[in-house]
Amino acid sequence: MNQKKQHFYLKTPKILLCPYLKQFIPLYHQFMQDEEILYLTGSEPLTIDEELQNQESWLKDESKYTFIIFQKDENIKLHYDDFPEETYNYRMVGDINLFFHSYIEENEAEIDVMIADKQARRQGLAQQAVEIMMDFGMAYYKKNRFIAKIKNDNQKSIKLFEKIGFLKFEEVQKFNEVHYQMIFSDIMTMDQFYQKYQHISNVQI
């Protein structure tokens, strides 16, 4: 990884992507108590202290990049007092990740997305988050092949990635997974990224 890790807020009319901050841990921990989410994400239940350790390591870990997904919601009247101002009129609904495993090629990244808030599902949030994250992965990390590893009974996620344009290239029976990929011939530059997503700002952590 040649690119030094920086952190950003990225805002569109529909969603806000921001780093996994300490203030978000209690709600994220609540999301991860759901057995369905644990199964679909291949995760284990953690204590709040373990989640804190996760959060601290994820911010520094050069082998992955995480955004917390917030949905625009003008009807929100109450707000977590310690949440950053950028999240006002947004509600936290999930996360999206890029992984840069040592066993994959330099131009590749694994991608996954989770909309944990059930009320926020089926509104196009996951699709938009994936598309933004791939643009970010191209512009910031110079990746042009994105791989999604999906449980073979997770039809909603399969349909999501197929709708975006991912193609199945592998079945891994050992893990009950299907693997999808999307390859780009042209890589977006950071200048193009900033032009496309004008509401983006650096976060000092």
Rosetta blueprint (number, residue, H / E / L):
1 M L
2 N L
3 Q L
4 K L
5 K L
6 Q L
7 H E
8 F E
9 Y E
10 L E
11 K E
12 T L
13 P L
14 K L
15 I E
16 L E
17 L E
18 C E
19 P L
20 Y L
21 L L
22 K H
23 Q H
24 F H
25 I H
26 P H
27 L H
28 Y H
29 H H
30 Q H
31 F H
32 M L
33 Q L
34 D L
35 E H
36 E H
37 I H
38 L H
39 Y H
40 L H
41 T H
42 G L
43 S L
44 E L
45 P L
46 L L
47 T L
48 I H
49 D H
50 E H
51 E H
52 L H
53 Q H
54 N H
55 Q H
56 E H
57 S H
58 W H
59 L H
60 K H
61 D L
62 E L
63 S L
64 K E
65 Y E
66 T E
67 F E
68 I E
69 I E
70 F E
71 Q E
72 K E
73 D L
74 E L
75 N L
76 I L
77 K L
78 L L
79 H L
80 Y L
81 D L
82 D L
83 F L
84 P L
85 E H
86 E H
87 T H
88 Y L
89 N L
90 Y E
91 R E
92 M E
93 V E
94 G E
95 D E
96 I E
97 N E
98 L E
99 F E
100 F L
101 H L
102 S L
103 Y L
104 I L
105 E L
106 E L
107 N L
108 E E
109 A E
110 E E
111 I E
112 D E
113 V E
114 M E
115 I E
116 A L
117 D L
118 K H
119 Q H
120 A H
121 R L
122 R L
123 Q L
124 G L
125 L H
126 A H
127 Q H
128 Q H
129 A H
130 V H
131 E H
132 I H
133 M H
134 M H
135 D H
136 F H
137 G H
138 M H
139 A H
140 Y H
141 Y H
142 K L
143 K L
144 N L
145 R E
146 F E
147 I E
148 A E
149 K E
150 I E
151 K E
152 N L
153 D L
154 N L
155 Q H
156 K H
157 S H
158 I H
159 K H
160 L H
161 F H
162 E H
163 K H
164 I H
165 G L
166 F L
167 L E
168 K E
169 F E
170 E E
171 E E
172 V E
173 Q H
174 K H
175 F H
176 N L
177 E E
178 V E
179 H E
180 Y E
181 Q E
182 M E
183 I E
184 F L
185 S L
186 D L
187 I L
188 M L
189 T L
190 M H
191 D H
192 Q H
193 F H
194 Y H
195 Q H
196 K H
197 Y L
198 Q L
199 H L
200 I E
201 S E
202 N E
203 V E
204 Q L
205 I L
